[in-house]
Amino acid sequence: MTAILQQYWQSLLWTNGYQLSGLAMTLWLLVFSMVVGGILALFLSIGRISSRRWLSLPIALFTFVFRGTPLYVQLLIIYTGLYTLQVVRDHQLLNEFFRSGLHCTLLALTLNTAAYTTEILAGAIRAVPAGEIEAAQAYGFRGLTLWRSIILPSAFRTALPAYSNEVILLLHSTSLAFTATVPDILKVSRDINADTYQPFTAFGIAAVVYLFISCVLIMAFRQLEKRWLPHISSR
């Protein structure tokens, strides 16, 4: 294991020339999809609970499709399926976008986590006590001010435990990026295994790296829960 780490630590954990390491690529996939997917989910969740069916039904269909099908299948459709469409190949921007495995992976991860996060936030918004909203309205809170000051902060606190699990699952989902030839942690580990024929060591190192990232994320979310959910963290 020591010899493998000495030989491959740069491509796995550090930089490899102008190419991102496996760790850096995995973190980039995680952060980008988490941020962009979270922003999309914030707006979609508000539409998801809307009484206007022309708005809520398409969002419900979107979350149903992306939560009801495997992420691996979604990635294959986006990476290999869409590029076979003539309209994609004929359009310069679409052609360049869908030819990139990294772009396709980011799109698949972002849409997938946006679907799950939308339902998490929508459920949390529905769980905001009606008394809090009525009290805020009695004090003159209306429209955007009511959402920004009362509803969303309360919903975020309620959604935090479930969302932390979603982020951990998103980290695990980034391991599918190797199917689109994206050099993430698992792709580099597969290359190490192909060079050394030591699968236990190669994939064991990958498991340790994923476990370390998961521990950091868990500790970060626990600190947030201690700050925003003291009644839960004190148990």
C-alpha positions, 0 to 999 in steps of 0.5 A, a space after each residue: 500500500 505504501 508503494 502505491 501511495 507513493 506512486 499514485 498519491 498525486 493523481 489521487 489526492 493532489 494535482 497531476 500537472 494541469 489535471 485535477 486529482 481524483 479527490 479534487 474532481 470528486 469535491 468539485 462534482 459534489 460542491 457544484 451539484 450541491 450548490 446549483 441543485 440547492 438553488 434550483 430546489 429552493 425555487 422548485 419547492 416553492 412552486 411544488 406547494 403552490 395551489 396553482 396546478 399548472 405550476 405544481 404538477 410539472 414540478 411534481 412530474 420532474 421530482 417523480 421522474 428523477 426520484 423514481 429512476 436510478 441515477 446511473 440510468 439518468 447519467 447514461 441517458 444524458 451522456 450517451 442517449 441525448 448525443 444520438 439525437 440529431 437536434 443535439 448534434 446539429 446545435 453547436 452549443 449542445 454538441 459541445 456540451 453533451 460531448 463532455 463527460 464532465 458536463 453530463 455528469 454535473 447535469 445528471 447530479 444537479 438534476 437528481 439532487 435538485 429533485 430530492 432536495 425539492 421534496 425535502 424542502 417542500 415537506 419542510 415548508 408544509 410543516 411550518 406551524 400555521 400559528 407562526 405564519 398567522 402571528 407573523 401576518 398579525 405583525 404585518 409580514 407579507 409576501 417576500 418578507 414573510 417568506 424570507 423572515 419566517 417561512 424559509 428559516 423555519 423550513 431550513 431548520 426542519 429540513 436540515 437533518 434530512 438534507 444532510 443525508 442527501 448530501 452524503 448520498 450525493 457524495 456517494 453518487 459522484 462515484 458514478 462519474 467514472 462511467 462518463 470517463 470523469 477522473 474522480 476518486 473511483 476512476 483513479 482507483 480503477 486505473 491503479 487497479 489496472 496498473 497494479 492488479 491489487 484491487 483490495 488496496 486500490 479500492 480500499 484507498 478509495 473507500 478510506 478517502 470517501 469515508 474521510 470526506 463523509 466524516 468531515 461533512 457529518 461533523 459540519 452538519 452536526 455543528 449546524 444542527 447544534 446551532 440551529 436545532 439546539 433542542 435536538 442536539 441536546 438530547 
